[in-house]
Amino acid sequence: MWLPMDKSPYISVVICTFKRPLFLKKCIQSLLDNTFKDYEIIIVGQGPDETPRIVINEYFKDSPQIRYVHTESVGLSHARNTGCNNANGEIIAFIDDDAVASPRWLEGYAEIFKNLTPVPAMVGGRIEPDWKVQRPKWYPEERQFLLGIYNIGDTIQPFPETDLPIGANFAILKSVLEEIGGFDTRVGFDNSRKNPMIAGEDSLLALKVRDAGYSIYYQPKASILHHISSEKISRKYFLKRHFWEGVTHIVLEDCKGLATPKRMWGVFMWHINKIIRLGIEFVIVCFSYKKNSAAKRMLKLSEVAYSLGVSAKALELMLRRHKNS
């Protein structure tokens, strides 16, 4: 995994896209406008969607850096694995199709992998919001990471133990990615699945990196603007997303082999008790006239939604295993 200090790394940028041609065009153009030039762009189309091929042929047919691959399966983890399997770079960088890279995005990743000793296995970048509507006052700052926003300052530093890189903007050594087995297709947004909002493929990957003993760093220079739609800041979506974050937590536990019946029972009871406590706290907040009380109420409701998701999935796993035993 070591890169010679006198060698500039070759980077493969993977963009997984599905029926968002206008976003894709802006994303690709931002990459072509980058200051770093030793790279390739791999566009991964999925299922019946042929719009990525149309965008490339119409706007970027004279750009040799771009390669298009297609997979009949629909699902973010599967698409990311497809992109990685076609990548030639020592480093693989990921950016969401609804994001725009800053001019020095690739330069930031190249510099940290080349110059930092020991070489990090994974690096997460800064993610700034591109608000299309004004952020509502009720939206808690503590939950902005669910919008794909991440900014912990202007200094390169190890990723905090409590945080993990967000899938919209990170890079990883290809050798490490292959060592830990790529993305787990049991998680990751997937419209073909019964429960399409089970996310966590990026978190599970980062956890595997840490468990393997490798370091993860934050590089503010590798910055992107991430589109924030009006749908994502509705109360309904906010609470729904938290419920599915709770479900995802248990799915990740199951993927790691930790979802034993005894553990799931303990998790289930702890979150049921927490829901009761949160209900009492919510009532107290409702009668409070303190500043930002609307955001505090939504924060309590988000915790309830999360615990409901955890409880529901833990109970489902227990019932399924009891039935199969």
HUHU-V38817 format. One record per backbone hydrogen bond with DSSP energy under -0.5 kcal/mol. NH is the residue of the N-H (numbers start at 0). CO is the residue of the C=O. Records with the same first field share a line. If there is no record, write none. Layout:
BEGIN
NH=CO  CO
END
This chain:
BEGIN
6=3
10=37
11=90
12=10  39
13=11  92
14=12  41
15=13
16=43
23=19
24=20
25=21
26=22
27=23
28=24
29=25
30=26
31=27
32=28
33=30
34=102
38=36
39=10
40=64
41=12
42=40  66
43=14  41
44=42  68
46=70  72
48=45
49=47
53=49
54=50
55=51
56=52
57=53
58=54
59=54  55
62=59
63=61
65=62
66=40
68=42
70=44
75=188
78=74
79=75
80=76
81=77
82=78
83=79
84=80
85=81  82
86=83
89=9
90=9
91=171
92=11  90
93=169
94=13
95=167
96=15
98=95
99=224
101=222
104=101
107=103
108=104
109=105
110=106
111=107
112=108
113=109
114=110
115=111
120=214
121=214
122=170
123=216
124=168
125=218
126=149
127=223
129=225
130=128
131=227
138=135
139=137
142=139
143=140
145=142
146=143
147=144
148=143
149=126
156=217
158=215
162=159
168=165
169=93
170=122
171=91
172=120
173=89
176=172
177=173
178=174
179=175
180=177
181=176
184=182
186=183
187=197  198
189=195
192=189
195=192  193
197=194
198=196
203=199
204=200
205=201
206=202
207=203
208=204
209=205
210=206
211=207
212=209
213=208
216=121
217=156
218=123
221=218
222=220
223=125
224=99
225=127  223
226=97  224
227=129
228=226
232=229
233=230
237=233
238=234
239=235
240=236
241=237
242=238
243=239
244=240
245=241
246=242
247=243
248=244
249=245
250=246
251=247
252=248
253=249
254=250
255=251
256=253
257=252
258=252
259=257
263=259
264=260
265=261
266=262
267=263
268=264
269=265
270=266
271=267
272=268
273=269
274=270
275=271
276=272
277=273
278=274
279=275
280=276
281=277
282=278
283=279
284=280
285=281
286=282
287=284
292=289
295=291
296=292
297=293
298=294
299=295
300=296
301=297
302=298
303=299
304=300
305=301
306=302
307=303
308=304
309=305
310=306
311=307
312=308
313=309
314=310
315=311
316=312
317=313
318=314
319=315
320=316
321=317
322=318
323=319
324=320
END
